[in-house]
Amino acid sequence: MSESDEENNSWLDTPVGAIWPKANDSEENPFIKWRRMLLSWHRAMQAGWSDGDYVALVDEVNQQIEKTSGNMFHITPTGTWENVSSKLPASILWKDETGNVGGSHKARHLMGLLLHLAVDAVNEEKRLAISSCGNAALGAATVAKAVGRPIDVFIPIWANPLVVKELRELNADIHVCERREGEIGDPCMLRFQEAVANGGLPFGVQAIENPLALDGGRTIGWELALAIRDNPVDDLVIQVGGGALLTSCAIGLIEASDFGVLQTIPKIWAVQAEGCAPFHRAWEGIPEMHSVNEIVSFAKANEVGLMKPWENPTSLATGILDDVTYDWLGVIRALHLSNGGSVVSPEKHIIHASELVPELGVIAEPTGSASVAGVMTLMEKEIINSNHKVAVLITGKSRKE
């Protein structure tokens, strides 16, 4: 499963000389435990750093993050739900990201980027920039404040007021982006791209803007690999907005397989809401071909016709309302390499999952529980049944007054 393009295409190859941690490694910080898998570590070694220098950097940043937010990077918990709903299979393995830095998985991508900035000795006065509707902005602002870097955050007019409040407390420079007349595409992304064109550093989670966002994002796949190594699952359902989460997780799982940690990789399913499903629409328009590279090349060559902006995105799961799936090529590759697929959840499943998951003890927002909605849809469509073992990512915590 090592087939890859010569170009990036929202994918990241395993660094030459990468080493999987030893089985008895008890380190809880994923950026230390898997450091020899991270591209930033390899670049640091090439630049003359010692392993101790790199570990000290990660430790220092992690301590500053804890001072800033009261939380720090650690391997996030996993568990299983057994027979919790007739709408779900009998056994579901979950990974809970709600207690991660910034309240979601997003900070994984951003910590990875920050380590690259440190290794490359990028001027600390240069402004960082991110386009986000919530969790990614919080993750970026948390990490940026911890190391004293200025950051511009471009958010939609409908952003959660509690998120905006937290961003202010993190000293982020907030830019609320309204759609301009005649403008096509996400206004937040357009303003972000303008900021980058004017010298800002892309500090977001979209690999098309900065492929190194996938470096730290892979940690979720590596962690999940340890969870399913002794408790294998048939399917893995991941919510898709911009696509970097699914792509990163898939890369991590594939690498775990390459290093002999996993015997098999679960089928990976992308789930989107019926009120915003640009990836699924594009997926349906791609013909069958012989190889993954052929499929990705076809998709890239036909991007204008396939990945069209979704008009009037709407869903309770606001975190996956990206009108285009920015890293769709990575998602396509991941689904084909794992023999998975794409599914669209009706809003009734988004709502049901958003109510069920907190009842089961994980206080997630509707976007965070959308993976469970995807499982409900797969069950309803009889793509899976009650005997399937399924894994889900619960990606973001609920923020309410």
N, C-alpha and C positions, 0 to 999 in steps of 0.2 A: 504493500500500500504506500509506496514511496513516489508514485507518479506525480510529477509537478511541472509547471510551466517554467520556461527560462525567465519569463517576466514575473513580476510580483503577483498581480491579479488577486490581491487580498489574501495572500498566503505567506507563510514563513517557513522556510526549510530549517531542519535541525542543524545547529552549528557543527562543523567538522570537529571531532574530538569531544563531543558532548558525552557526559557520564551520568548515568542514573544513580541516585543515592543508594547506599547500601541498605539492605533490609533492616538492619538494626539501628538505623539512624533515627533518633528520637526527636530531632529538631522540629519545632512547631511553626517556625516562620518559613513559609513556602519559598521566599526569596533567598533564604539561606540554605534550606534543605535541598532545593533543586538548582542551586546557583550555577553548577557546572552544565546545566541544560540551557541557561539563559544566554542570549547573544550578548547582553551587556557585560557579563562576566568574561566571556571570551575576548571581547574588545578591550576590557580592562587589562587582561593578561598580555595582550598584544602591545598595549601601551606601556608595559613595564610595571604594572601594579603587582602586588603579591596577593595571594588568596586572603591573607589576613587583612590587607587594606580594604578589599571588597566587603568582607564580612563586617568590618568596623563601620563602613559607610552605611550598609543596610541597617545595622543596629542603631546607629546614630539617628538616621532618618526615622526609623520606627519609633524610637523614644520621643522624638520631636512630634510625631503624629499623635502619640498617646497624650502628650502634654496639650496638644491643640484640641483633640477631639474626645479624649478619655478612652480611646480604643486604639488597637494596634493590629498589625497583620498577624494572622495565625491560621492554621488549618481549620476551616469551618466545619461544623458538625454535619453528620449524616445519620440517618435512621430509617426505619421502615414503618409504613402504615399497613396494617393487616385488616382486611374485610371492613373498611370504613364506609363504603358506599356501594350500592348496587350499580352505580354509574361508572365505577372504576374496577380495574382488576383486583384480585384478592390481595396481591402484594405489590406495594409501591415503595421503592427506595427513593428517599428525598435527600437533597443537599441544600442546607439552609444558609443563604448568604446575607440574611437580614441583620446579622450581628457583625458583619465585616465593616471595615473602615468606610465611613460615609453612608452606612446602612444598605449597601448593595455590593454586587460584584464589580462595579465599574472602577473602583479604585485600584483593582489589580492591574488593569491596563495602564493606569496613570502612574502607579509606582514603577512599573516597567519603563515607562518613558522618562521618568525622573532620574532613574539610575543611568540611563543613556546620557542625559544632559550632564550629570555629574562626571561620568567617565570621559565624555567628550569636552569637559571643561567649558561648557557654553556660558557666556556672560550672564551672571545672575540678575542683571538689570533688564535683560530682554523680557518683554512682556509675553506671557503665555496667553493662549486663546482657546476657547472651547465653545461649541454649539451644543446645547442640551436642553431638554425639557425638565430635568430634575436631578436624578441620581448621579449621572455622569458629572454634572456641574458641581454637585456637593463633593463628590470624590476628588475632582480636580482642585477645587478650592481648599479642601482640607489638606491635601498633599502640598499644594503651593504655599499655604500659610505656614505649614510646618517648617519649610525650608526658606521662608522669607522671599518667595518669588512673586512679583505682581502678576495678576491674571484678569483678563477680560472674559466675562461670561455672557453669552448671547442666548437669551431665553425667550420663549413665546409669551404672548399676552395672557394666555390662560394658565401659566405656571402656578403651581400650588403656592399660596401665600406663605405657608410654613416653610417651604423650600426657599423662597425669597428671603424670608427672615433669617434662616440659617446662613444663607450666602452672605448677607450683610454682616452677620456676626463673624464670618470668616474673612472679612475685609476684601471680598471680591468686588471688582468693578462690574456692575450689572448693566446690561444693555437689553431692554425689552424690545423685541423686534416685531413690528406690525408688517403685514403684507402690503407692498406697494402696488399701486394700480398697474395692471398689465404684467406683473411679475409672475414667473413660473418657477415653482420649486419652493423649498422650505426657506422662509425669510431669515431664520436664525442661521442656517448654513450659509446663505448668501452673504450675510453680514460678517460671519466668521471668516469666510474666504477673502473678503475685502481686508479684514484685519491682518490676515496672514500675508496678503499681497503687499501690505504696508509695513511688513517687517516683524509681525508677531510670529511666535512659534506655535505650530499646531500642537495642542495639548489635549486632544480629544480621544475618543474611542473608535473613530472610523479609520480603518486601515488604508482606505484609498487616500486619505489625507496624510497619514503617517503610518506606514506599515509596521513600525516598531511598536505600535499599540498592541499588536498581537503577542509580543514577547512576554510581557507580564501576564497577559490574559490567559496564556497557556497553563498557568498554575492551577486554574480550576479543573482543567482536564487531567492534570497529573494527580491532583488530590482525589478526584472522582475515580481514577483508575485504581487507587489503593482501596477505595470503598467497594468497588465491584469485583476486585480480583478474587476475593473469596466468597462473594455473593453475586454471581453473574446475573445480568439482566438481558432480556431480549431486545428491548427498545429503550431509547432515551429521547424524551420530548423536551425541546428547548424553544422558548418564545423568541420571535425574531422581529426586531424593529430595523436597526441599521445592519445587523448581521454579524458584528464582530464577536459577540458572545458565543454563538454557535460555532463560528469558524475557529476561534481560539480553543474552545473546549474540544472540538474534533481533532485539531492538530495535537493537543496534549494526549488524547486517547490513542491516536495513531502512533505517536512516539512511544507511549507505554507499551503498545503491541510490538513495535520494532525492537524495544529493549527487553522483550520477553516477560514483561510484567503481566500483560493480558494475553490470554489464549485467543479470545475473540473480541471483536468490537461490536457493541450493540448497534442496531439500526437506529440512525439518528433522524428524528422528525422535526421539521421546522413548523411551528404553529404561528399563525397570524389571525387577527380578528377579522370578522366579515366586513367590518367598517373601514378596514385599511389593510389590504392584502396585495401590495405591489409585487412582492416576491412570488407568491403563488401564481399570480397572473402570468408572470414571466416564465415561471417553471412549466406551466401548462403549454407554453408556446415553443418549447424546445423539443425538437424531434429526437428519436432514439439514434444513438451513434455507437461506434465500436469502442472508443476509448474516452476516458475522462478528459484528456487534453483536447480531443476533438470537440467535446461538448462545451468545454470552457471557451475554446477558441470561437466556436459558433456563437455563443452567448455574447462574447465581447464584440464580435464583428457586427452583431445585430442589436446592440445595446439600445439604440435610439427607439427601435420598434418594440423591444421586449420590456425594458425597465422604464416604463413611463410613470410620471408622477401620479399618485392617486389623488383624485379630486375629493375635497371635503372629508378628510379622515375623521372618523368618529368611533369611539369605544370607551367603555369604562377603564380599559387598560391603556391609559394615556401614554405610558412609556414606550409603547410599540406603535405609535402613530406616525412614524417616519413615512413621508409620502413617497420616498424611494428607499429601497434597501441598498444602502451604499456599498456594502461588502457582499453583494449578491454572488459574485463569482466565487468567493471563498465558500459561501453556503452551498452553492451548486456542487463544488468539488467535494465538500464534506458529505453531502447526502449521497452522492454517487459512490464514493469510496466506502461508505458504510452500508450501501444497499437500502438506504432509508427513503424518505420522501417528504412531501409537503402537505399540510392540511390547514383548512380554514375553520376556525371555531365560530359558531353562531354566538351572538351576544348572550343568549340564555346560559351557555356554558361558561362564558367569561364571568358572568354574575354569580352563577352557582359556585364556581371554584373560589371566587373572592370571598364568599360566605363560609365555605367549607374549611378552607385551609386555616384561617384563624381559630375556628372551632377545634381544630386538631392540634392547636398549640403553637403554630407559627404565625406571628402577627405580620402578615404580608399585605402589601398593597395589591390591587387587581392585576397590575403588570407582573408583579412577582409571582402570583399564583396562576398566571395564564398558561403555564406549562401543564398544570392539572386540567385546565379547560381543554387543552389539546388532547389529553388522554381520554377525557369524556367523549370528545368528537370521534376519536379513533375507535372507541368502543361502540358508539352509536352507528358508525359506518361499517361495523363488523370487520374492520381491518385488523384489530386485535380482539382477544376475548379475555374472560376472567382468569384464565390460566397463564396468561402472559405475565412475565416479570418485567416491570417498567420502572425506569428512573426518571426523575424530574428535578429541575433546578428551581428553587424558590429564591428569586433574585433580588427583591427589594422590600424593605420594611414599610409598614403603614405609618403615615404621618397625619395625625388628626389632633384637633384641639382637645 
